[in-house]
Amino acid sequence: MFKVLNIRILLVFMLTSAIFSAKAQDVNFSQYFNNPTYFNPAYVGLSTGLKVRLNVRKQWTALAGEYHAFSFSADIADRNIPGAGGIGFIATSNSEGIGMIKTTTVGFIPSVRIQVNRFSIIQFGALISVMSRRIDWNNMVFSDQLDPRLGNIGLSSFTNPGNSPVVFPDFSIGSIYQLKGNRVVATFGVAVHHITQPNQSFLQDVSPLPRKWVAHMDFIIDFQRNRGYYNRARNIKIDPGILYQSQSDMSLFALGINAYISNIYFGIWYRNDVFRKTSFTNLVWLAGLNIPFNNDSRMKIMYSFDMNTSRNTNFTGPSHEISMIFELDNARLINPNKIRIPMRSHNTLECSPF
C-alpha cells in the first residue's frame, strides 16, 4: 500500500514539475537517421525523389503509463527548378504520463539548395509548424488530495482550467553541407528549433518552450561500385555518425555506426541523455531489411532496441522503435517535359542515401 502510494506521489511530482517549471523537452528518436527532417529541416529534398517515413517509439516500458511517440514525414525533391531543394510535411504526436499530456505538431518544410562546386552542396531548410498541447486535468492527482490514512480523498483546491488545448505557432531552421568524394559522402548539419520560444503554459503565466540546438555529422562509405540497384545487393556500405543535442537542462550525445550488406541493415549506437545531474546511458541495437520493388523504388523496415545501462536509472526499462520508409527515386514535383527551365549544374551532385 505505502509502496504504491509512494510511486503515485513520485509520478505526481514529476508531472507537476514538468508542467509548472517550464522545462518541457522534445521527444527524441533513437533512429535519428531514419527520421532526419525531425532533427534538421534541411534534410528535405537532400536526395532526389519522394521519401515517406513512419516512426513509432515506445519508451520506458518498465514504467506504468504510456510513453508513446509517432512521427510521419514526407518530402520530395526536384532539380528542374534552379536552387530548389524540395518541400516536405511532418506530423508528430507523443503521449506522456498515463496519457495525461499529449503533444501534436504539424508542419510544412521548404528547402533551398546551393551548388558550391561539382563535389559539394549546401542546403537550408525551415520548419513552419503549429503545435498543440493538451492535459487531461480530470485524471490528475494533487498533493492536497492525498491523506496519510485515507489515501486519495478526491477533493482539491485546484481550479480545473478545462481541457482546451494550448495551440501556438513554432519555427525552426537548419542547414547542411554535403561533400562527395571517392565512394565517400560526408554530411555535416546544424539546426535550431523553437526559435521564438513560444509560450506553452496551460495556466495564466509564461512558460516558454526552450530552444533546441542540434549538430550532427556522418560519413557514408561505399566499398563497391554502383552497378544498378539489384547488383547493389552485393554492395557493402557503412555509415558512422555523431549527433549532439541540447535543450534547456538536457543534453543528448549519440555515437555509432550502421552497416548495409546484401539488403540487410544492422548497427550499434551509444547514447547518453543528461538531465542536470542524472544520466541515462543506453546501447541501441539496430536491425532492418531493405525490400526493393524495382530499380527506382524500395521499402525499408528497421527495428531498434534501447538497452538501458545506467545503474541508477535501469528501473525505466528498455525502449523500442520501429521505422518504415518508402523511397521513390523517380518521383518529381514538376514534369520537365512541360516546362522550359534549362537544367543547371546544380544537379551534378546527387548522393544516394544510406
Disulfide bonds with the S-S distance in Angstrom:
none
